[in-house]
Amino acid sequence: MRIRLEKGKQRELIEQAKMNLTWNQLGKRVNLNSHYLQNELRNEQKLISEELFNHLLSLTKKDYSCFIAEKLADNWGRSKGGKNSKGNTKVISPSKKNIYLAELIGIILGDGHVEKRVNDTTRCYTLKIAGHIKNDCAYLSYYVSNLIKQIYGEFPSIRKDANYGVMWAVLHGRGVVEDLTNKGLGTGNKKKNNQGIPDWIKENKSFLKVCLRGLIDTDGSIHRISKKNKNLRICFTSYIPQLLSDAREAFICAEYFPSKIIKDNQFFITRKENIARYVKEIGFANEKHLKRLERLGS
């Protein structure tokens, strides 16, 4: 996996790691030729590997995850487009129905999109998960990316559009899309499909719990009830009727006592003891929620 940082940040990270070291000393620490490190990598002529990126972060004790512009497979420069691209021909083993896939499906139901577009000139099979370019950066770049790697054996690419403040984790492949459809997800517009939680997840408490975490991490929020009422509540919002109903029913079955659906698109978990239970039993994987919980709880 190769990492493309925003312009100038690869140089900055390498120079931060060097600090009081010589280039030879830094090269030995990261197990790289010092000339290659000092010239080609520092001058951003080549992309750094994920292994080197993590090593440099450990040396600098700084977080550069929000400067990741894109993550690319090691063979990205050799890939071909169109119908013969590796994305359409690579072999993907069918995923197992487990907690990793159940959580990923929750994430996809929240902020994801499964696309299948086939015509005379185009074959496009894509899994795409969106997020805020800053608030969701660590979540998509690390947590979601590692989850996808755990299931499908490769990391998604990371793409950003600073003009719109959005980023995506993207994985191409016919095998990926066909596997997800076989596991209960439709392709195309989730609202038009009235997509709900697949039955195999609803029938297993462990699967359903992590699926709910994926939903709250993407389409959920935590905030104070009002300016006057400082108590916290967890909110889930969806414009997909079946998904909204399935999520609420799941929380009812788990005895979280969610509110009624309001405005046809959201419900809340409000009781203090149930919010505490959620944090303990299900938890947040998206650190923006953890940070907000810490800030509001202080």
SULSULGI-V645790 format. One record per run of one state. SS is the DSSP state (~ for helix, > for strand, _ for the rest). FROM is the first residue (numbers start at 1). TO is the last residue. If there is no record, write none. Layout:
ss	from	to
SS	FROM	TO
SS	FROM	TO
This chain:
ss	from	to
_	1	1
>	2	5
_	6	8
~	9	18
_	19	22
~	23	30
_	31	33
~	34	41
_	42	47
>	48	49
~	50	60
_	61	64
~	65	67
>	68	72
_	73	75
~	76	78
_	79	81
~	82	84
_	85	85
~	86	89
_	90	98
~	99	111
>	112	118
_	119	122
>	123	132
_	133	136
~	137	152
_	153	156
>	157	161
_	162	165
>	166	172
_	173	173
~	174	182
_	183	189
~	190	193
_	194	198
~	199	202
_	203	204
~	205	219
>	220	224
_	225	231
>	232	237
_	238	240
~	241	253
_	254	261
>	262	262
_	263	265
>	266	269
_	270	271
~	272	281
_	282	286
~	287	297
_	298	298
